[in-house]
Amino acid sequence: MTTQFIGKQDFTVSSQTVSESCPSNIALIKYWGKYADQMPANPSISFTLNHCKTNTAMEFVAGEPFSVKTFLVGNEEAKFAEKIEKYFKNIEQYLPWILKGKYIIRTENTFPHSSGIASSASGFGAIAKCLMKLDNTFTGKINEDESLKKASFLARLGSGSACRSLYNGLIVWGETDEVEGSSDLFAVSYPDTEIHEVFKNFNDWVLLIHEGQKSVSSTVGHGLMKTNPYAERRFQEARENFVPMKEILKTGDMDRFIKLVEHEALTLHAMMMMSDPAFILMKTGTLEVINKIWDFRRETHLPLFFTLDAGANVHLLFPNDGSEEEIKTFINAELLQHTQKNGVVKDVMRF
């Protein structure tokens, strides 16, 4: 019930400046398709990244007419400000003080824009954390767990996948019988005791195959699922995939993990190719990399595999299990040549 997040009516605002950081995340079981109020059509599970994050400073000037100015790396972004103004108006019932002043928001990412790393997830996650800092100041601090849960709830209303970025480790968003406490309203941590050690020390290197703007935004992509003839079967498959995923995470079965994660990535792109209008988000370099990964794995039996966001860039996943140096050598020698400018963002999963 959303009533648990309704804001306190008694508050006193004052001018404040707060700052927060929030990492991005990469989904293993994909969220693709949503209903009203950012409700997911299926549950998803993601790894939270460590180095790829958004740093945000939010200045709130009390008593001024409501307005928002946003700056990305020092450059004013009027369109983003309009988006944030709309977002703040939409969440007023949860933060009744939110329209009682003006905002100056300064934000920057530690990773390249349009790099296949979800900047909306880390961006709205950082904004939600800033808002909860202000809320705790104006209305009285709630306990840390409840504050984090509400921040995840608020982040979801800005960008669905943002709700997963508020937590470290493996994170679930969307109600599923396989994860106790899971919800469509906010994300929850996957139980640490149910995760094999091999999955707790993982690399994610993002190959920048295409550094420009994606041909279709995530918002448009989600919308296309409303008319996709295969959508309902896709949603059901994602729900079903939580059953083997739960067993895989418990037992550390890397072969099954690789198969499931790559299948999910390719299914996401298949949905876009079967939409109306259809979109092919992969580039030639994307396919070259995928085929080389498959060849490498067949020849060496080493656990290098991939996942994809809704774009051309490739997330290379591999554990720190003693084989990582050989894998890194292969990446540098054989895969970097398929990027635009030898571009790669090196990250690890955050636990």
C-alpha positions in Angstrom: 0.0 0.0 0.0 1.3 3.4 -0.9 -0.3 4.9 2.2 2.8 4.0 4.2 4.7 6.5 2.2 2.3 9.5 2.5 4.2 12.4 3.9 3.8 14.0 7.3 1.6 17.1 7.3 3.5 18.8 10.1 6.7 20.3 8.8 8.8 23.5 8.9 11.0 24.2 5.9 14.3 26.0 5.9 16.9 26.6 3.3 19.2 23.6 3.0 21.9 22.2 0.8 22.3 18.4 0.7 24.4 16.1 -1.4 24.3 12.4 -2.2 25.8 9.8 -4.5 24.0 6.8 -6.1 25.5 4.0 -8.3 23.9 2.6 -11.4 22.9 -1.0 -11.8 22.7 -3.7 -14.5 19.7 -6.0 -14.7 20.3 -9.8 -15.0 16.6 -10.7 -15.4 15.3 -7.7 -17.3 12.5 -5.3 -16.6 10.9 -4.3 -19.9 7.3 -3.2 -19.9 5.4 -1.3 -17.3 1.9 -0.2 -16.2 0.7 3.1 -14.8 2.6 4.7 -11.9 5.8 2.9 -12.9 4.6 -0.5 -11.9 6.7 -3.3 -13.5 5.1 -5.8 -15.8 7.5 -8.4 -14.4 10.0 -8.8 -11.5 13.7 -8.1 -12.2 17.0 -8.7 -10.5 20.2 -6.6 -10.9 23.7 -6.2 -9.7 24.6 -2.7 -8.2 27.8 -1.2 -9.7 30.5 0.4 -7.6 32.4 3.1 -9.6 29.7 4.2 -12.0 27.6 6.6 -10.0 25.9 10.0 -10.0 26.9 12.7 -7.6 24.2 15.3 -6.9 24.1 18.5 -4.8 20.6 19.9 -4.2 20.1 23.4 -2.9 16.6 24.1 -1.5 15.7 27.8 -1.0 12.7 27.9 1.3 9.9 30.5 0.7 10.7 31.1 -2.9 8.2 30.3 -5.7 8.6 26.7 -6.8 11.1 26.2 -9.6 13.9 23.9 -10.6 17.2 24.7 -12.2 19.5 21.7 -13.1 23.1 21.7 -14.1 25.0 18.7 -15.6 28.7 19.1 -15.2 28.2 22.9 -14.8 26.0 23.3 -17.9 22.4 24.3 -17.4 19.9 21.6 -18.7 16.5 23.2 -19.1 14.8 20.1 -20.4 16.0 18.0 -17.5 14.7 20.8 -15.1 11.3 20.5 -16.7 11.3 16.8 -16.1 12.3 17.2 -12.5 9.6 19.9 -11.9 7.0 17.5 -13.2 8.4 14.7 -11.1 8.4 16.8 -7.9 4.7 17.8 -8.5 3.8 14.1 -9.0 5.3 13.1 -5.6 3.9 16.0 -3.5 1.5 13.7 -1.6 4.6 11.8 -0.3 6.6 15.0 0.5 4.1 17.7 1.2 6.8 20.3 1.6 8.4 19.7 -1.8 6.8 22.7 -3.6 7.5 25.2 -0.8 10.7 26.6 -2.4 13.0 26.6 -5.3 15.8 24.1 -6.2 19.2 24.3 -7.8 20.5 20.9 -8.6 24.0 20.2 -9.7 24.8 16.7 -10.9 27.6 14.8 -12.6 28.3 11.2 -13.6 31.5 9.3 -13.1 30.9 7.6 -16.4 30.3 8.7 -20.0 26.8 9.8 -21.0 25.0 7.4 -23.4 27.4 4.6 -22.5 24.9 1.8 -21.8 25.1 2.5 -18.1 21.7 3.6 -16.7 22.2 7.3 -15.8 18.5 7.7 -15.1 18.8 5.0 -12.5 21.7 6.6 -10.7 20.4 10.1 -11.3 16.9 9.6 -9.8 18.4 7.4 -7.1 20.7 10.3 -6.0 17.8 12.8 -6.2 15.5 10.6 -4.1 18.3 10.2 -1.5 18.7 14.0 -1.4 14.9 14.5 -1.0 14.8 12.0 1.9 17.7 13.9 3.6 15.5 17.1 3.4 12.4 15.2 4.5 14.2 13.9 7.6 15.3 17.4 8.4 11.9 19.0 7.9 9.5 16.4 9.4 11.6 14.4 11.8 14.0 11.5 11.0 12.5 8.0 10.5 14.6 4.9 10.9 17.3 4.2 8.3 15.6 1.2 6.8 12.3 3.0 6.4 14.0 6.0 4.9 15.9 3.9 2.4 12.7 2.0 1.5 10.9 5.3 0.9 13.8 6.6 -1.2 13.6 3.5 -3.3 9.8 4.1 -3.7 10.3 7.7 -4.7 13.2 6.9 -7.1 10.9 4.4 -8.9 8.4 7.1 -9.6 11.2 9.0 -11.5 12.7 6.0 -13.3 11.7 2.5 -12.6 15.1 0.8 -12.5 16.3 3.6 -10.2 14.6 1.9 -7.2 17.2 -0.9 -7.5 20.2 1.5 -7.2 19.5 2.4 -3.6 20.9 -0.9 -2.3 24.2 -2.8 -2.7 24.5 -6.3 -4.1 21.8 -8.3 -5.8 18.6 -6.4 -5.8 15.0 -7.4 -6.7 12.2 -5.2 -7.9 8.8 -6.6 -8.6 6.7 -9.0 -6.6 7.7 -12.6 -6.9 7.0 -15.6 -4.7 10.7 -16.5 -4.9 11.9 -13.5 -2.9 10.3 -12.8 0.5 9.3 -9.2 0.9 9.6 -8.3 -2.8 7.3 -5.6 -4.0 6.2 -3.7 -7.1 6.5 -0.4 -5.1 10.2 -0.5 -4.1 13.3 -2.7 -4.4 14.6 -5.1 -1.8 18.0 -6.8 -1.3 18.3 -10.4 -2.3 19.1 -12.4 0.9 22.8 -12.5 1.3 22.8 -15.9 2.8 21.2 -17.3 -0.4 24.1 -16.0 -2.6 27.1 -18.2 -3.4 30.4 -16.5 -2.8 31.4 -16.8 -6.5 28.7 -14.1 -7.3 29.9 -11.6 -4.7 33.1 -10.7 -6.5 32.2 -9.9 -10.1 33.5 -7.5 -12.8 31.4 -5.6 -15.2 33.4 -4.0 -18.1 31.3 -2.0 -20.4 32.5 -1.9 -24.1 31.4 1.4 -25.7 30.5 0.1 -29.1 28.4 3.2 -29.8 28.8 6.4 -27.8 26.0 8.4 -29.3 22.4 8.7 -28.3 20.3 5.6 -28.5 17.9 5.3 -31.4 15.0 4.7 -29.0 14.6 5.9 -25.4 13.8 3.4 -22.7 10.4 5.2 -22.2 9.5 4.6 -25.8 10.8 1.0 -25.6 8.6 0.2 -22.6 5.7 1.8 -24.3 6.1 -0.5 -27.3 5.5 -3.5 -25.1 1.9 -2.5 -24.8 1.3 -3.6 -28.4 3.9 -6.3 -28.7 2.2 -9.6 -29.5 4.8 -11.5 -27.5 4.7 -9.2 -24.4 2.6 -11.4 -22.1 4.7 -14.4 -22.8 7.8 -12.4 -22.1 6.4 -11.2 -18.8 5.6 -14.7 -17.8 9.0 -16.0 -18.8 10.7 -13.4 -16.6 8.6 -14.5 -13.7 9.4 -18.1 -14.4 13.1 -17.4 -14.7 13.3 -16.4 -11.0 12.8 -20.1 -10.1 16.1 -21.3 -11.7 17.8 -18.1 -10.8 17.2 -18.7 -7.1 18.7 -22.2 -7.4 21.7 -20.9 -9.4 22.5 -18.2 -6.9 22.4 -20.6 -4.1 24.5 -23.3 -5.7 27.0 -21.2 -7.6 26.2 -22.9 -10.9 28.1 -20.6 -13.3 27.2 -22.4 -16.5 23.5 -22.0 -15.9 24.0 -18.5 -14.7 25.7 -17.6 -17.9 23.1 -19.2 -20.0 20.2 -17.5 -18.2 21.8 -14.0 -18.2 22.7 -14.1 -21.9 19.2 -15.4 -22.8 17.6 -12.5 -20.9 19.8 -10.0 -22.7 19.0 -11.3 -26.1 15.3 -11.6 -25.3 15.2 -7.9 -24.4 16.6 -7.1 -27.9 14.3 -9.6 -29.5 11.3 -7.8 -28.0 12.5 -4.6 -29.7 12.9 -6.3 -33.0 9.4 -7.7 -32.8 7.8 -4.4 -31.8 5.9 -2.1 -34.1 7.8 -0.1 -35.2 10.7 -2.4 -34.9 14.1 -1.3 -33.7 17.5 -3.0 -34.0 19.6 -1.6 -31.2 22.7 -3.7 -31.7 25.5 -2.5 -34.0 27.9 -4.6 -36.1 30.4 -4.3 -33.3 27.9 -5.7 -30.8 27.5 -8.9 -32.8 31.2 -9.2 -33.4 31.8 -9.1 -29.6 29.1 -11.6 -28.8 30.4 -14.1 -31.3 34.0 -13.7 -30.1 32.8 -14.2 -26.5 31.1 -17.4 -27.5 34.1 -18.7 -29.4 36.4 -17.8 -26.5 34.2 -19.6 -24.0 34.0 -22.7 -26.2 37.8 -22.8 -26.5 38.8 -22.0 -23.0 35.8 -22.8 -20.8 36.4 -19.6 -18.9 33.4 -17.7 -17.5 33.3 -14.6 -19.7 29.8 -13.6 -20.7 27.7 -10.6 -21.5 24.5 -8.8 -20.8 23.0 -5.8 -22.7 21.0 -2.7 -21.8 18.6 -1.3 -24.4 21.4 -0.2 -26.7 24.5 -1.3 -28.6 27.1 -1.4 -25.8 28.1 -4.7 -24.2 28.5 -5.4 -20.5 31.2 -8.0 -20.1 30.7 -10.0 -16.9 33.3 -12.3 -15.3 34.1 -13.3 -11.8 37.4 -12.8 -9.9 38.0 -16.6 -9.5 41.6 -16.9 -10.7 40.7 -16.8 -14.4 40.3 -13.0 -14.6 43.8 -12.1 -15.9 43.4 -14.4 -19.0 40.0 -12.9 -19.6 41.2 -9.4 -19.3 44.1 -10.1 -21.8 41.5 -11.5 -24.2 39.3 -8.4 -23.8 42.1 -6.0 -24.5 43.5 -8.0 -27.4 40.3 -9.0 -29.2 37.3 -7.0 -28.1 38.4 -3.4 -27.6 38.9 -3.1 -31.4 35.2 -3.2 -31.8 34.5 -0.1 -29.8 34.4 3.4 -31.3 37.4 4.8 -29.5 38.9 1.9 -27.6 36.3 2.9 -25.0 35.7 0.7 -22.0 34.3 1.5 -18.5 35.7 -0.9 -15.9 33.5 -1.5 -12.9 32.8 -4.2 -10.2 29.6 -5.3 -8.5 29.0 -3.5 -5.2 28.3 -5.6 -2.1 
